[in-house]
Amino acid sequence: MNALKNVNVGVVQMTCSNDVEKNLSKAIEKIEHVAAQGAQIICLQELFKSLYFCQAENNDHFDLAEKIPGPTTDKFQDLAKKLHVVIVASLFEKRTTGVYHNTTVVIDADGVYLGKYRKMHIPDDPCYLEKYYFTPGDLGYQVFKTKFAKVGVLICWDQWYPEAARLTALKGADIIVYPTAIGWVHTEEETERSKQLAAWKGVQTGHAIANEVFVVTPNRVGEEGNITFWGNSFVVDPFGETLYQASSDTEEAQVVTCDLNRVEEYRRAWPFFRDRRIGSYGAISKRVDD
């Protein structure tokens, strides 16, 4: 086994307001805070620059979108270079007139913009009307070779799809980051809330185990319109052990140490990749196998 290779991951869980500049300033302050605590890869929640605007269909919300690369990536490139950290940041991308994406960028510790991932799976649920705003991603599943680790990015609703996690892991990810905006709609019964939270964490923990990677999920927190965002940002290791889990109702910015040698350790002991029967999986590309 190789020498210990620890990577410190910063997880930012924050509330958002309708003031885009204040949200950006808060995110920068929290990035600086966890960087001062030793974070090397810093992960922000989904669409952190604004309130979660997808609760209603409103053309004016398209004005929140920006070009990528663009003004926010420029700021984060300068910040990443100054702090010597990797930044994983979720933004509302304006690709061209009438075409918008839910996109996450990755910036390396020297300030170099490594690229972006566009959310592939787009929900259309009560208070999550994302199909109105976002075109499904067309860049495929992405893994970015940063200074500290190979980082794969998926976004929120992608969490529920094992195919996305598997393909990202197969591209070489040590860590899969899921920037997230999920919570309880106010009309939902109290008895269902704990079940939803458990399912959300459980499915992602399963992805970590099945693919023997670290999973990092920064979620937003606080009351916004008809949603109570449930926080509980977390980090699990390649065997599903919880290394950190945030509260359900407060802002947090935490540094979590991940030993990347665990990826190799668990893949040797539990060789799921070796034993895959890839010739038997053809039906996975069908909607249903009938």
N, C-alpha and C positions, 0 to 999 in steps of 0.2 A: 504494500500500500504506500502511496506517496506521502510526503510530509503533509502535516496539517495545513489545509487551505481554507482559512476562515474568511468569509465575506460579510461585512456588516451592511444590512439592509435597513433603510429608513422607511417607515410606514407612516404616512400622514393621513389622519382622519379629521375632517374639519366641517364646520357649518359654512353655508354660503348665503349671500345676500343678493339683492338686485343691483348691487354696485360692482361692476366687472373689475374696475381698477382696485377696489378694496379687496376683492377676492384674490386677485393676482398678488397684491402686496402681502396678504396674509400667507399665501402659499410660499412666497419667497422667504418670508420670515421663518416659516416652519422648516423649509429646506435648510436655511442657514442654521437653525437650532439643531437639527439632527446631524448636520455635517459637523458641527462643533462637538457633538457627542461621539463622533467617529464613523458615522454612516458613509458608505462608499457608493451604494446604489439607492436612490431615493425615489419612492413611488407615490404619485398623487392619485386621488380618486377620479372617477369618471366626470368629465365636464365640470371641473372645479371652478372655472372662471365665472359661472353664472348660477342662478337658480336652475333647478331641473325643469326646463321649459316645456318638456314633452307631455305635460299633463293635459294640454289643450292644443288644438290646431289654431295657430295664429301666424299669419305671414310675416308679421313684424319680427318674429323671433329669428328669422333668417339673417337679420342684420347682425346677430351675434357671431356669425361665422367669419372665419379669416382664412387667408391663404397659408399654406404650409409648404415650404418654409415661409415664414412671415414674421410679424412683429413680436409675437410671443416666443417663437423659437429663437429669434435673435437674442432676446433677453435671457432665455435659459442657456443659450450657448455661452454667453458672457459669464453667467453665474456658475455654470458647470466648470468652466475653465478656471475661474477665480477660486472655487472651493475644491477643485480636483475630485469631483463626484460625477457619477452617472445620474441623469435625470430621466425618469419615465413619466410623461405628462400627457393627459387626455385633453384633446381640443376638438372644437366644432370646426370642421374644415369646409371652406368654400372651394370646390375644385374648379368650377366654372359657373356661368350663369345658369341657375336652375338645377345644379348638381352639387349635393352636399353629402359629407360623410362624417360619421362618428369615428374619430381618428386618434391614435396614440403615437407620440413621437418618442424616440430614444436618442439622447444626446450623450456622447462619451465624456470621460473625465478630462479630456483636453479641449472640450468645447466643440468637437466635431459633431455635426448632425449626421447620425448614422442612418436614419430613415424613419418610416412610419408604417403602422399597421392600421388598416381600415376594418372596422367591425363587420364581421361576416353575417352573423345571425341578428336580425332586427325584429324586436318584439312589437306586438300590436295588442296590448292589454289595456283595461281601464286604467287611466292615468299614466300609461306608458305608451304613448301614441307615436312611437319612433319611426314607423314606416312613412309617416307624413313628412318627416324631416330628412331621413337618412337613406341614401342609396346603399345597398349592400356592398361590402368591400370586394375589390377585384384584384388585390395584390397577393392573394394567397396567404398562407400562414408564414409568419415571419420570425426569425431568430436573429438577434443582433450580437455580434461578438464585441463586447465592451472590454474595457481594461481589466475588469474584475471578474467577469463571468459571462457566459453565453445566456442572454436573456430573451425568452420568448414572450410575446404579448398577445393576450386575448382580452376581450372587453365584455364585462357584465353578462348579457344574455348568452354569450358564447360559453359561459360557465356550465351550462346544462348539456353540452354536447361532447361526449367522450371522443368523437372523431377529431374535433378541433384540438383537444389536448394531446391526443396520440400523434397527430401529424406534426404538431409543434415540437413535441419531444423527439420524434424521429429526425427532425432537422437539427437536433443537437442541443436543445435547451438544457441548461442546468437548473434554471429558475423560470417558472411561468408566472407572469404578473397579470392579474385581472383587475384593472381599474373598474370601479363598480359604483352604481347608484341604485340601491335597492332598499325597500322599506315596506311598511304596512300601509295599505290604503285604509282610510279612516272608517270605511263601511265594513271592513272585515271583522269577523267575530274574534274576540279575545282568545277563545280556545284554539283557534287555528294559527295564531301568531307564533307560538313556540315551535309548532310543527314546521312552519315555513322556514324559520331561522335554522332549525336543525337540518332540514333537507338541503338548504343552500350551502351550509358548511359541509355537510356530509358528502354531497356530490363532488365538491372540489377536493376534499380530502381523498376521496376515491381516485380522482385523477392523479393526485400526487403519488398514491400507492401504486396504481396500475402502471404509471410511467416512470416511477422512481425518480421524481424531480421535486424540488422545492416549489411550493405554491405560495404566492404572496398576493393578498387581496385587500387593497385599501378601499373602504366604503365610506360614503358620506354619512353625515349624522345631522339630526335636527328636524324641525317641523318646516315643511314647505308645501303650501297649498293643501292638498288632500292626502299628502303622504307624510308619515313619520319615518324618516330614514333610520335604519336600525343599527348603524355603526357595526360593531363587532368585527372590525378589520382584523385579519389574522395572518399568521404564517405557520405553515405545516412543513415538516421535513419529508423526505422520500419514503418514509414508512408510516406517515400519517400522524406523527407526534406533533401536538400543538406546541409551538415554540413561543407563541404570543397570541393573545386575543384581547382586543380592546373592549371598552364598555359599550353599552347600547345607546348612551345619551350624552356623552361628553366628547369634546375635541381631545385628540391625543396625537402625539408625534413620538414614535418609539423606534429605537435602534435594536435590531434583532441579529444575532450572529448565526450565520449558516455555514456549516462545514461542508464544502462542496465534495469532499472525499466520500461523503455518505452516498452520493449518487453511484459511484463505482462500487462501494461496499455492498449496497443492497442489490445492485444488478448482478453481482457475482453470486450472492447468496440466494437470491430469488430471481432467476434469469428469465423474466417475462419476455424480454425482447428476443432472446435466443429461441424460445419455444413457440413463438408466433407461427401459426400455420397460414402464411399469407396467401397461399393458393386457394384457400377455402373461403376467402372474404369477398368474393366478387359481388355478391348480392348487396353489399353495403352501399354500393353506388345507386341502388334502386330506391324509389320512394317507399315501396313496400315490396316484399318478395312474394308476389302472388302469381 
